Amino acid sequence: MSERTPLVIETADDLDAESIFHSDRDQVVVAVRITPVFGTLDLGIVAEVVDEANRAGFALVRERPFRDEWLLCVFDAYEDDDARR
């Protein structure tokens, strides 16, 4: 079995917020699968990723669909992040 890539999130179980959103990063790009079953749109997982990013001090700044089943999300650390370090 291949090892999971932390920046590719296919299910809620794949979300490891601590390894993705940590204070050493200024920007994070995450691929979130939004159509897991035959065209059924699932934005719940996107909301969960955004919530975890916000808790860790990151804001969603851009998103773009990739093919029909993925959403690429770019998160930037909050401006006041430097004061936190």
ChimeraX attribute file (.defattr): number of C-alpha atoms within 10 A of each C-alpha:
attribute: neighborCount
match mode: 1-to-1
recipient: residues
	/A:1	3
	/A:2	4
	/A:3	5
	/A:4	10
	/A:5	8
	/A:6	15
	/A:7	19
	/A:8	16
	/A:9	22
	/A:10	18
	/A:11	13
	/A:12	14
	/A:13	8
	/A:14	14
	/A:15	19
	/A:16	14
	/A:17	17
	/A:18	12
	/A:19	9
	/A:20	17
	/A:21	23
	/A:22	16
	/A:23	16
	/A:24	8
	/A:25	12
	/A:26	16
	/A:27	17
	/A:28	18
	/A:29	16
	/A:30	18
	/A:31	21
	/A:32	26
	/A:33	23
	/A:34	23
	/A:35	16
	/A:36	13
	/A:37	9
	/A:38	7
	/A:39	10
	/A:40	10
	/A:41	13
	/A:42	15
	/A:43	14
	/A:44	11
	/A:45	18
	/A:46	19
	/A:47	11
	/A:48	14
	/A:49	21
	/A:50	17
	/A:51	15
	/A:52	19
	/A:53	22
	/A:54	17
	/A:55	12
	/A:56	18
	/A:57	19
	/A:58	25
	/A:59	20
	/A:60	19
	/A:61	11
	/A:62	11
	/A:63	14
	/A:64	11
	/A:65	14
	/A:66	12
	/A:67	7
	/A:68	11
	/A:69	19
	/A:70	19
	/A:71	20
	/A:72	17
	/A:73	19
	/A:74	17
	/A:75	22
	/A:76	20
	/A:77	23
	/A:78	15
	/A:79	11
	/A:80	9
	/A:81	14
	/A:82	10
	/A:83	6
	/A:84	7
	/A:85	7
